[in-house]
Amino acid sequence: MKHKRIFLASPHMSGKEQKYINDAFVTNWVAPLGPNVDAFEKEVAKYAGSTAAVALSSGTSAIHLALELLEVQAEDLVFCSSLTFAASANPILYQKAIPVFIDSEPTSWNMSPIALERALKDYAAKGRIPKAVIVVNLYGQSADYDPIKQVCDAYEVPIIEDAAESLGATYKGRMSGSIGKFGVFSFNGNKIITTSGGGMLISDDIESLNKARFLATQARDEALHYQHSQVGYNYRLSNVLAGIGRGQMEVLEDRVIRKREIREYYHRELASVPGVTILDEQAYGRSTHWLTTMLLDPKQVGIEPVEIIKVLEENNIEARPIWKPMHLQPLFKQYSYYSHAEDEDISANIFAQGLCLPSGTNMSDLEIDEISNIVKKLISV
């Protein structure tokens, strides 16, 4: 009989969440908004080093509202990391804007400042400056923001920091999510902490966040009757789910520690295997290692990542490929893409050679050991 399923990253409840959920039920604050929402916003903003935050139904909705706040409209340009999940880029299409995808650099896998600068120069020469750049912090590691901000500031382009995967990470002493004009977190079930489903928009721009709250609650005008002068959205987080988030925030640092331990365990077991590379932490800041990821050198390893994923699945273990880059997706194939170098597509290579190992904080060391042994055996065949 197979053992219980080992997931890639499943929700990990601490028990602390129940108090806040019970408070919502006892006070009957089970409808959207309420004391848990207010407190959760303050707690996340304080942790992230931001002035304020708006609790939302998803990280995707937070990106969408950020684009709205920056007045992104039809035919406007928005630059976006290519190596990411589709939720980073889909809101650009919600606005009927035009995405331009930017490659990764090889060390952190995050946005390449070199490719970004080349793209900005090219479009500036055409008289077209993007309304925003969406920079994604991949797999728990912040992008290298100093050179990215330098080139964005030169063209006066605001940054939306997609920190959906990197709550708890740092960049040169600053918390992930607090570096761009707007920061975005996700509390989906697979994230380092979860509210079941949910997200957060953070910023130091209080006026913009107040507008985000207005838009996220159906853009209802101040009137006794229901009056609406512009399109709004049903994007607010419920008071019950915010209660889960408050309990999760109390154990966030514990979760970061465990994620880092898991990555170190895999590194000890696998990094010395010829042809295997475990993604490193960058010197500029703490990575949470939301997911431990590895690359297989095709010149040294006689097996494809998909084959490893298949064998793990046969053992009731979930692993996944690296994100398929947006510029390779059928939905986005018609849009421009700027690679790290003229003849070097970093994100495509990472996708072809990489996989994500199970990284849930509720995994045991014995389970990590089993996964490592399966991978080592497959590679050594």
PyMOL commands that set and color helices and strands:
alter all, ss='L'
color gray80, all
select helices_A, chain A and resi 17-27+35-48+59-69+86-88+90-94+113-125+138-140+145-154+206-216+239-249+252-270+305-314+326-328+330-332+346-353+365-380
alter helices_A, ss='H'
color red, helices_A
select strands_A, chain A and resi 52-56+77-81+98-102+132-136+159-162+170-171+174-175+182-186+199-203+276-278+292-296+320-321+337-338+354-357
alter strands_A, ss='S'
color yellow, strands_A
deselect
rebuild
show_as cartoon
